[in-house]
Amino acid sequence: MGSLFRSEEMALCQLFLQSEAAYACVSELGELGLVQFRDLNPDVNAFQRKFVNEVRRCDEMERKLRYLEKEIKKDGIPMLDTGESPEAPQPREMIDLEATFEKLENELREVNQNAEALKRNFLELTELKHILRKTQVFFDEMADNQNEDEQAQLLGEEAVRASQPGQNLKLGFVAGVILRERLPAFERMLWRACRGNVFLRQAMIETPLEDPTNGDQVHKSVFIIFFQGDQLKTRVKKICEGFRATLYPCPEAPADRREMAMGVMTRIEDLNTVLGQTQDHRHRVLVAAAKNLKNWFVKVRKIKAIYHTLNLFNLDVTQKCLIAECWVPLLDIETIQLALRRGTERSGSSVPPILNRMQTFENPPTYNRTNKFTKAFQALIDAYGVASYREMNPAPYTIITFPFLFAVMFGDLGHGAIMALFGLWMIRKEKGLAAQKTDNEIWNIFFGGRYIIFLMGVFSMYTGMIYNDIFSKSLNIFGSHWQMSYNKSTVMENKYLQLSPKEDYEGSPYPFGMDPIWQVAGSNKIIFHNAYKMKISIIFGVIHMVFGVVMSWHNHTYFRNRISLIYEFIPQLMFLLLLFFYMVLLMFIKWIKFAATNEKPYSEACAPSILITFIDMVLFNTPKPAPSGCGVYMFWGQHFVQVLFVLLALGCIPIMLFAKPMLIMQARKLANEEVQPIAGASSDAETGGVSNGGPHGGGGPHEEEEEMSEIFIHQSIHTIEYVLGSVSHTASYLRLWALSLAHAQLAEVLWTMVLSIGLKQEGWFGGVILTCVFGFWAILTVGILVLMEGLSAFLHTLRLHWVEFQSKFYKGQGYAFQPFSFDAIIENGSAAVEE
């Protein structure tokens, strides 16, 4: 079988590179993406490795690029992304890149500092402008209303006594701005700390001001505080300082205030001009950087990845050669050698690299080649567990079985068409959608599974045609094969009237799918669909499980595990066929031999229950007497066949339980007596492991032997799990029937209770009502029946594959092949390099 059905054959190789050519060779291997390097210095600290200084320089360059990216995004400048991946720069080009990034960062930081200083000056002048305006209003009001009584009320009785006739009262004041939300607390503190001996006036600044530190818009208010005496002045200033209020000088004379206001306005205009020029220069710098930023990121990450990989290598004693160990796909060794030669030629080295294949007993990584179509299906399998090395890969079969089992539960021509069109739209627009690179996790999941969604929709359309179900209605394409023998009045007056298959049925089935007459049937519609969908669920489930057991035969024969093939596969297959596949055969026999048009003993009334027959078979019960003229059994010799099948199935259980451990124990005993290692099948049966030692990766005598008690316990668990699981897994496939019925009933409820209301309306008003009702019905259909029901069916299908199907043959105990690839590093960012 090809690599589609099994993982690639892997080889552990040793690579010798000249120090001068190592960088270029690793760069070529990174572009190729087919080599997984091993760390040959696991005990060496990351800060003590040879190329740690180069990695630090790359970290510093990446930090500068992130700073540039943050500034570019802050200004909303689009970054040019051509989609091309530039080659990794040569080591000598690092100096030029560092100098470029250093110059850009310093220039941008200097521009930002100047802009921040200018904005701070602009804020101060703006606040001073508002203070001069607002305080002029305050002083005008004070000049109009100032009298001795108001002074007494303002400054208290002590101030009035101090201002005797012939003495002039001298008031001091301070003016400033404060954040609007701090103003109430500020006012209370002034009143309490100064014991009411201050007078506060405040006015809001209508337009918000920009904070130069973070660029946020803040709301502030202007205030002026009148007081008398130096002691109160000191106290007021300390309170202002505590509340982060900014104080500004404000002249007492109106002429001085007007002169200062004119000077402030002139300075604000000059600052606006300088700020505009500064922002233009900053914008030009960022636009120039935005054109190359993506390429710079790619170059720096490639350099960093190369030096991070070189840190995994060992130096030979001469310090002139680097030694590496790596896993490579066996089929790609020649391609890897060509890449190494290209790297050597590019570096100008005269010493060719050496790639030697090594013998090892370690388990190689699992590498399944995928494309954009099979990648999503392989991800479903790997989410359960990465396949063991060279184990049968379920992904190719899942491409068909997964959307089909989903469609059995989701069968509706209309809902399937919506899903298929959505998947087809994503497939047609995949290049543009992939280039957007959004961070929306839900959308990325949908887009990654676009081919799964499309196939699920197409298969659902097929099963919807089989069920003859489109938005809970049927298509009458070929005309019903049932004829009405009653007159119209009889039908209208009898609610529970049923058609007779002998008289009202033509005798030939509907050409494709379900007869549309069942859509208008009454209470027996659900009974008919129940029986039909329940039986096909069991049929599909048993076939699916038998196929899973047959897949284990391919694993046993490939790994030459003769003991497991004879004493596990054959009893497991016999147990499943003799009991559950026999039940499936009974269903087909019942469908073929018994019909409503037949005479006894094969009439519909004589048809036995499959469930009761199966229960009597397993419990060795004697069937109950059949009605007059009917037979007890479906075919001649059925009782003997059923007893034989049950006895054979029960006989398979001790074989599965004891045969394999007893043979392992016997093989060990012979090995101890003859002092000879037992190789081949017995060792492979003991460990069940996969290594790179044999011709197919089979285990060798180097494996540590398990204790016999552990082998017996392990085999007991597997036997009990398989026997009980065969029953529970068969019943688990009934979810196909349950979800299919639930989906059909929900669709019918939406049609009956929502859309039919609009369809019953007449006239122009009915058209308006129908439009609104249709919109509501469409939202519920897409939101509930397509999205929620689709997700439910998807999860149930996933469970049937993970538990019921893959448990028959799939161990999933391997580890994924993670090659050194620039594409993966660039896609995942710098996190991939750190890992």
ROMAR-441475 format. One record per residue (C-alpha): y, x, z; residue in one letter. Coordinates in steps of 0.2 Angstrom, whole numbers, padded with zeros to 4 digits, always signed. Example, Ala and Ser with C-alpha at 12.3 -4.5 7.8 and 13.67 -1.06 7.14 Angstrom:
! ROMAR-441475
-0022+0062+0039a-0005+0068+0036s
! end
This chain:
! ROMAR-441475
+0000+0000+0000m+0018+0006-0003g+0031+0009+0009s+0037-0009+0008l+0021-0014+0018f+0021+0001+0029r+0033+0013+0036s+0036+0030+0026e+0025+0044+0029e+0035+0057+0039m+0034+0076+0041a+0040+0087+0055l+0049+0102+0046c+0056+0118+0052q+0072+0123+0043l+0079+0141+0042f+0098+0143+0037l+0109+0158+0035q+0124+0156+0047s+0136+0157+0032e+0127+0143+0023a+0123+0132+0037a+0139+0122+0037y+0138+0118+0018a+0119+0114+0019c+0121+0102+0034v+0135+0094+0024s+0124+0091+0010e+0110+0084+0021l+0123+0072+0029g+0128+0065+0012e+0110+0063+0008l+0106+0054+0025g+0087+0057+0025l+0085+0070+0039v+0083+0067+0058q+0087+0083+0068f+0079+0087+0085r+0088+0095+0099d+0081+0112+0101l+0093+0115+0116n+0090+0101+0128p+0093+0111+0143d+0109+0119+0137v+0125+0110+0143n+0136+0102+0130a+0150+0114+0135f+0140+0129+0133q+0134+0127+0115r+0139+0138+0101k+0151+0126+0091f+0159+0118+0106v+0176+0124+0102n+0175+0117+0084e+0170+0100+0091v+0185+0101+0103r+0196+0105+0089r+0189+0090+0080c+0192+0079+0095d+0210+0084+0096e+0213+0080+0077m+0204+0063+0080e+0216+0060+0095r+0231+0064+0084k+0225+0052+0070l+0222+0038+0082r+0240+0040+0088y+0246+0039+0070l+0235+0024+0067e+0242+0015+0082k+0260+0018+0077e+0256+0013+0059i+0248-0004+0065k+0263-0006+0077k+0274-0007+0061d+0262-0017+0051g+0261-0005+0037i+0245-0007+0027p+0233+0008+0026m+0227+0013+0009l+0208+0011+0008d+0200+0016-0009t+0182+0014-0002g+0179+0032-0008e+0171+0045+0004s+0179+0062+0002p+0167+0077+0004e+0167+0087+0020a+0181+0100+0020p+0176+0118+0021q+0178+0126+0038p+0194+0136+0032r+0202+0119+0028e+0202+0114+0046m+0217+0125+0049i+0227+0116+0036d+0222+0099+0043l+0227+0104+0060e+0244+0110+0055a+0247+0094+0045t+0242+0083+0060f+0252+0094+0072e+0267+0092+0061k+0266+0074+0059l+0263+0071+0077e+0277+0081+0083n+0289+0074+0070e+0284+0056+0075l+0285+0059+0094r+0302+0067+0091e+0308+0052+0081v+0301+0040+0094n+0309+0049+0108q+0326+0048+0099n+0324+0030+0095a+0319+0026+0113e+0335+0035+0119a+0346+0026+0106l+0338+0010+0111k+0341+0013+0129r+0360+0017+0125n+0361+0002+0115f+0354-0009+0129l+0366-0001+0141e+0381-0004+0130l+0375-0022+0126t+0373-0026+0145e+0391-0018+0148l+0398-0029+0134k+0391-0045+0142h+0397-0039+0159i+0415-0037+0152l+0414-0054+0144r+0407-0063+0159k+0417-0055+0172t+0433-0059+0163q+0429-0077+0165v+0425-0075+0183f+0442-0066+0186f+0451-0080+0177d+0444-0093+0188e+0447-0083+0204m+0466-0080+0198a+0468-0099+0196d+0459-0105+0212n+0463-0091+0225q+0472-0097+0240n+0471-0093+0259e+0459-0107+0263d+0447-0102+0251e+0448-0084+0258q+0444-0091+0275a+0429-0100+0269q+0423-0085+0259l+0425-0071+0272l+0423-0081+0288g+0434-0083+0303e+0434-0064+0307e+0442-0060+0290a+0455-0074+0292v+0460-0067+0309r+0461-0049+0301a+0473-0055+0287s+0488-0059+0298q+0505-0064+0290p+0513-0049+0281g+0496-0041+0277q+0488-0042+0260n+0469-0045+0258l+0460-0031+0248k+0443-0036+0240l+0430-0024+0232g+0417-0029+0219f+0402-0023+0210v+0395-0030+0193a+0379-0028+0185g+0363-0036+0177v+0347-0041+0184i+0331-0049+0177l+0333-0068+0178r+0316-0071+0187e+0322-0059+0202r+0339-0068+0204l+0335-0081+0217p+0326-0068+0228a+0341-0056+0225f+0354-0070+0231e+0344-0074+0246r+0343-0056+0251m+0361-0053+0249l+0365-0069+0260w+0354-0063+0274r+0358-0045+0274a+0377-0047+0273c+0377-0062+0284r+0386-0073+0271g+0401-0061+0270n+0399-0058+0251v+0403-0069+0237f+0391-0069+0222l+0394-0076+0204r+0381-0075+0190q+0379-0081+0172a+0364-0080+0161m+0364-0069+0145i+0359-0082+0132e+0350-0069+0120t+0335-0060+0126p+0336-0041+0126l+0324-0028+0120e+0316-0017+0133d+0316+0001+0125p+0301+0007+0135t+0288-0006+0128n+0298-0016+0115g+0296-0033+0125d+0310-0046+0125q+0317-0049+0143v+0329-0062+0149h+0343-0055+0161k+0358-0062+0170s+0376-0055+0173v+0382-0055+0192f+0397-0049+0201i+0398-0048+0220i+0414-0048+0230f+0415-0040+0247f+0427-0032+0260q+0424-0015+0267g+0414+0001+0263d+0400-0004+0275q+0396-0020+0265l+0398-0010+0248k+0385+0002+0254t+0373-0012+0259r+0376-0022+0243v+0372-0006+0232k+0356-0003+0241k+0350-0021+0239i+0354-0019+0220c+0344-0003+0219e+0329-0012+0228g+0329-0026+0215f+0331-0014+0200r+0348-0021+0196a+0358-0010+0184t+0377-0008+0190l+0391-0004+0178y+0409+0001+0180p+0421-0014+0178c+0440-0011+0178p+0451-0022+0189e+0465-0023+0177a+0463-0035+0162p+0471-0023+0150a+0458-0010+0155d+0444-0022+0153r+0450-0026+0136r+0452-0008+0131e+0434-0004+0137m+0427-0019+0128a+0434-0013+0112m+0427+0004+0114g+0410-0003+0118v+0410-0013+0102m+0414+0002+0092t+0400+0012+0100r+0388-0002+0097i+0392-0002+0079e+0389+0016+0078d+0373+0015+0087l+0367+0001+0075n+0370+0013+0060t+0361+0028+0068v+0346+0016+0074l+0344+0010+0056g+0343+0027+0049q+0331+0032+0063t+0319+0018+0059q+0320+0021+0041d+0315+0039+0043h+0301+0034+0055r+0295+0021+0042h+0295+0034+0028r+0285+0046+0039v+0272+0032+0043l+0271+0026+0025v+0267+0043+0019a+0254+0045+0033a+0246+0028+0029a+0241+0033+0012k+0230+0047+0018n+0225+0041+0035l+0208+0034+0030k+0203+0049+0021n+0209+0060+0035w+0198+0050+0047f+0183+0052+0036v+0185+0071+0034k+0188+0074+0053v+0172+0064+0057r+0162+0073+0044k+0167+0090+0051i+0164+0084+0069k+0147+0077+0064a+0142+0094+0056i+0147+0104+0071y+0139+0092+0083h+0123+0094+0072t+0124+0113+0072l+0124+0112+0091n+0106+0106+0090l+0100+0121+0081f+0094+0138+0088n+0100+0155+0084l+0087+0168+0080d+0087+0185+0089v+0098+0193+0075t+0112+0180+0077q+0112+0178+0058k+0100+0163+0055c+0100+0146+0062l+0083+0137+0065i+0082+0118+0066a+0067+0106+0067e+0069+0089+0058c+0059+0073+0053w+0060+0070+0035v+0051+0057+0024p+0037+0065+0015l+0042+0058-0002l+0060+0065-0001d+0056+0083+0003i+0060+0089-0015e+0076+0079-0014t+0081+0088+0003i+0076+0105-0004q+0088+0102-0019l+0102+0097-0007a+0099+0113+0003l+0100+0123-0013r+0117+0114-0018r+0124+0118-0001g+0118+0137-0002t+0127+0138-0019e+0143+0130-0013r+0144+0142+0002s+0141+0157-0010g+0126+0163+0000s+0112+0174-0008s+0099+0169+0005v+0090+0153+0000p+0086+0141+0014p+0067+0139+0020i+0060+0122+0024l+0042+0123+0031n+0031+0108+0036r+0024+0109+0053m+0008+0102+0061q+0011+0091+0076t+0003+0078+0087f+0019+0069+0091e+0022+0051+0086n+0034+0052+0071p+0049+0040+0070p+0047+0024+0060t+0057+0023+0043y+0056+0007+0033n+0066+0008+0017r+0077-0007+0015t+0090-0014+0003n+0104-0027+0005k+0091-0041+0003f+0077-0035+0014t+0089-0027+0027k+0092-0043+0037a+0073-0048+0037f+0069-0030+0043q+0082-0032+0057a+0073-0048+0063l+0057-0038+0065i+0066-0023+0073d+0074-0035+0086a+0057-0039+0093y+0052-0020+0093g+0052-0006+0080v+0035-0004+0072a+0023+0009+0077s+0021+0023+0065y+0013+0017+0049r+0009+0000+0057e+0009-0015+0045m+0026-0021+0042n+0028-0040+0044p+0045-0040+0035a+0039-0043+0017p+0029-0058+0022y+0043-0064+0033t+0054-0065+0018i+0044-0080+0013i+0036-0087+0029t+0053-0087+0039f+0063-0098+0028p+0048-0109+0024f+0044-0113+0042l+0063-0116+0045f+0063-0128+0031a+0049-0138+0038v+0060-0142+0053m+0076-0143+0043f+0070-0152+0028g+0084-0162+0020d+0090-0160+0002l+0109-0163+0007g+0109-0151+0022h+0099-0138+0013g+0112-0138-0001a+0126-0136+0011i+0118-0121+0018m+0112-0114+0002a+0130-0115-0006l+0137-0106+0009f+0124-0092+0008g+0127-0091-0011l+0146-0090-0009w+0144-0075+0003m+0132-0067-0009i+0144-0069-0024r+0159-0063-0014k+0149-0050-0004e+0159-0035-0010k+0176-0042-0006g+0170-0049+0011l+0162-0032+0016a+0178-0023+0012a+0188-0033+0025q+0178-0026+0039k+0183-0039+0052t+0179-0037+0071d+0173-0055+0072n+0156-0054+0079e+0150-0071+0074i+0156-0069+0056w+0148-0052+0055n+0131-0060+0060i+0133-0074+0047f+0138-0061+0033f+0124-0049+0038g+0111-0064+0036g+0118-0071+0020r+0102-0069+0011y+0092-0077+0025i+0104-0092+0025i+0103-0094+0006f+0084-0094+0006l+0083-0105+0021m+0095-0117+0012g+0084-0116-0004v+0068-0119+0005f+0076-0134+0015s+0081-0142-0002m+0062-0140-0007y+0055-0148+0009t+0069-0161+0008g+0063-0166-0009m+0045-0166-0002i+0051-0178+0012y+0062-0187+0000n+0076-0186+0012d+0094-0183+0008i+0107-0187+0022f+0093-0199+0029s+0092-0208+0012k+0079-0206-0002s+0080-0203-0021l+0070-0216-0031n+0067-0205-0046i+0050-0210-0052f+0050-0228-0045g+0040-0233-0030s+0021-0235-0033h+0021-0250-0021w+0023-0267-0027q+0028-0283-0018m+0015-0297-0018s+0025-0308-0006y+0040-0319-0012n+0058-0315-0006k+0059-0329+0007s+0043-0323+0016t+0049-0305+0017v+0066-0310+0024m+0058-0322+0037e+0045-0310+0043n+0052-0294+0052k+0035-0286+0055y+0027-0289+0038l+0017-0275+0031q+0011-0271+0013l-0008-0270+0010s-0014-0254+0001p-0028-0264-0007k-0016-0277-0015e+0001-0269-0015d-0002-0251-0020y-0005-0245-0037e-0018-0232-0032g-0010-0217-0039s+0002-0206-0028p+0020-0204-0030y+0022-0189-0042p+0032-0178-0031f+0035-0179-0012g+0036-0195-0002m+0037-0212-0009d+0055-0219-0007p+0048-0236-0001i+0045-0227+0016w+0064-0226+0018q+0066-0244+0020v+0050-0247+0030a+0052-0254+0048g+0043-0249+0063s+0028-0241+0054n+0040-0228+0046k+0040-0217+0061i+0022-0219+0064i+0018-0213+0046f+0030-0198+0047h+0023-0194+0064n+0005-0193+0058a+0010-0184+0042y+0021-0170+0050k+0010-0167+0065m-0005-0163+0054k+0005-0152+0042i+0012-0143+0057s-0005-0139+0064i-0011-0134+0046i+0003-0122+0043f+0001-0115+0061g-0017-0111+0059v-0015-0103+0042i-0001-0093+0049h-0011-0087+0064m-0026-0083+0053v-0015-0073+0042f-0009-0063+0057g-0027-0059+0062v-0031-0053+0044v-0016-0042+0045m-0024-0033+0060s-0039-0029+0048w-0027-0018+0038h-0021-0009+0053n-0039-0005+0059h-0045+0000+0042t-0030+0011+0039y-0031+0020+0056f-0050+0021+0054r-0053+0012+0070n-0070+0006+0068r-0073+0000+0085i-0058-0011+0085s-0062-0017+0068l-0080-0023+0073i-0078-0028+0091y-0060-0035+0090e-0055-0041+0073f-0072-0050+0069i-0073-0059+0085p-0055-0064+0085q-0056-0071+0067l-0072-0080+0071m-0065-0088+0086f-0050-0094+0077l-0059-0100+0062l-0074-0109+0071l-0062-0119+0082l-0045-0121+0075f-0048-0119+0056f-0062-0131+0058y-0050-0144+0065m-0039-0141+0050v-0054-0144+0038l-0058-0160+0048l-0040-0166+0043m-0043-0163+0025f-0060-0172+0026i-0052-0187+0034k-0038-0187+0020w-0051-0186+0006i-0065-0197+0012k-0056-0211+0022f-0044-0223+0014a-0038-0241+0016a-0045-0245-0001t-0063-0239+0003n-0077-0249+0010e-0086-0246+0026k-0091-0233+0033p-0076-0224+0024y-0063-0237+0026s-0046-0234+0036e-0053-0243+0051a-0068-0231+0052c-0058-0215+0052a-0060-0206+0068p-0046-0197+0078s-0046-0179+0074i-0039-0175+0092l-0053-0185+0101i-0066-0177+0089t-0060-0159+0093f-0060-0163+0112i-0078-0170+0111d-0083-0155+0102m-0076-0142+0114v-0083-0152+0129l-0100-0156+0121f-0097-0174+0124n-0107-0188+0114t-0095-0198+0103p-0092-0216+0108k-0101-0229+0097p-0092-0233+0081a-0086-0250+0076p-0098-0261+0067s-0102-0254+0050g-0093-0237+0053c-0101-0220+0056g-0099-0209+0071v-0097-0193+0061y-0087-0188+0046m-0101-0179+0037f-0120-0177+0039w-0125-0164+0052g-0108-0163+0060q-0114-0164+0078h-0125-0148+0075f-0112-0139+0066v-0099-0142+0080q-0111-0137+0093v-0115-0121+0084l-0097-0117+0081f-0092-0119+0099v-0107-0108+0105l-0103-0095+0092l-0084-0096+0097a-0089-0094+0116l-0101-0080+0111g-0086-0070+0104c-0077-0070+0121i-0089-0058+0130p-0090-0047+0114i-0071-0045+0114m-0071-0042+0133l-0085-0030+0136f-0090-0022+0119a-0076-0010+0116k-0075-0003+0134p-0094-0001+0135m-0094+0009+0119l-0080+0020+0125i-0089+0023+0142m-0105+0027+0132q-0096+0039+0121a-0088+0048+0136r-0105+0050+0144k-0112+0058+0128l-0097+0069+0127a-0100+0075+0145n-0118+0078+0142e-0117+0088+0126e-0100+0096+0131v-0093+0091+0114q-0076+0082+0110p-0079+0065+0103i-0067+0063+0088a-0063+0050+0076g-0066+0032+0080a-0070+0033+0099s-0054+0043+0103s-0043+0031+0093d-0051+0016+0101a-0048+0023+0118e-0029+0027+0115t-0025+0014+0102g-0011+0027+0098g-0004+0034+0082v+0000+0052+0079s+0003+0064+0065n-0013+0073+0067g-0025+0064+0056g-0025+0060+0038p-0017+0043+0042h-0009+0047+0058g-0024+0044+0069g-0026+0050+0086g-0035+0067+0090g-0045+0074+0104p-0029+0081+0112h-0024+0063+0119e-0026+0061+0137e-0040+0050+0142e-0037+0034+0151e-0047+0029+0167e-0061+0017+0163m-0054+0005+0176s-0038+0004+0166e-0047+0002+0149i-0057-0013+0157f-0041-0021+0164i-0032-0018+0148h-0046-0026+0137q-0047-0041+0149s-0029-0045+0148i-0029-0044+0129h-0045-0055+0128t-0038-0068+0140i-0021-0068+0131e-0029-0070+0114y-0041-0084+0120v-0028-0094+0129l-0015-0090+0117g-0025-0097+0102s-0024-0114+0111v-0006-0113+0116s+0000-0105+0100h-0008-0119+0090t+0001-0132+0101a+0017-0122+0099s+0017-0125+0080y+0020-0143+0084l+0038-0139+0086r+0038-0140+0067l+0034-0158+0069w+0046-0162+0083a+0061-0154+0076l+0058-0161+0059s+0058-0179+0067l+0073-0175+0078a+0083-0169+0063h+0078-0184+0052a+0083-0196+0066q+0099-0188+0070l+0104-0189+0051a+0099-0207+0051e+0109-0211+0067v+0125-0203+0059l+0123-0213+0043w+0120-0229+0052t+0133-0228+0066m+0146-0219+0057v+0146-0219+0038l+0139-0236+0035s+0154-0243+0045i+0166-0237+0031g+0154-0242+0017l+0154-0260+0023k+0173-0262+0022q+0181-0270+0007e+0198-0269-0003g+0211-0256-0002w+0210-0256+0017f+0192-0252+0016g+0195-0237+0005g+0207-0230+0018v+0194-0233+0032i+0180-0226+0021l+0190-0210+0018t+0194-0207+0037c+0176-0212+0042v+0169-0200+0028f+0179-0186+0035g+0173-0189+0053f+0155-0191+0046w+0156-0174+0036a+0163-0165+0052i+0148-0171+0062l+0136-0168+0048t+0141-0150+0046v+0145-0146+0065g+0129-0155+0072i+0116-0156+0059l+0119-0140+0049v+0126-0128+0062l+0118-0134+0079m+0102-0140+0072e+0101-0126+0060g+0103-0113+0074l+0090-0123+0084s+0078-0122+0070a+0082-0104+0067f+0078-0099+0085l+0061-0109+0085h+0056-0101+0069t+0060-0084+0076l+0049-0088+0091r+0035-0093+0080l+0036-0076+0071h+0038-0065+0086w+0025-0073+0097v+0013-0084+0087e+0012-0073+0072f+0016-0055+0076q+0006-0055+0093s-0010-0055+0082k-0007-0038+0074f+0010-0030+0078y+0012-0018+0093k+0030-0013+0090g+0029+0002+0101q+0038+0015+0089g+0055+0022+0088y+0067+0020+0074a+0071+0034+0061f+0089+0039+0064q+0094+0051+0050p+0110+0062+0050f+0120+0051+0038s+0139+0052+0035f+0139+0034+0029d+0132+0028+0046a+0144+0039+0056i+0159+0033+0046i+0153+0015+0047e+0151+0015+0066n+0166+0027+0070g+0165+0041+0081s+0153+0033+0093a+0139+0037+0081a+0143+0055+0083v+0143+0055+0101e+0126+0048+0102e
! end
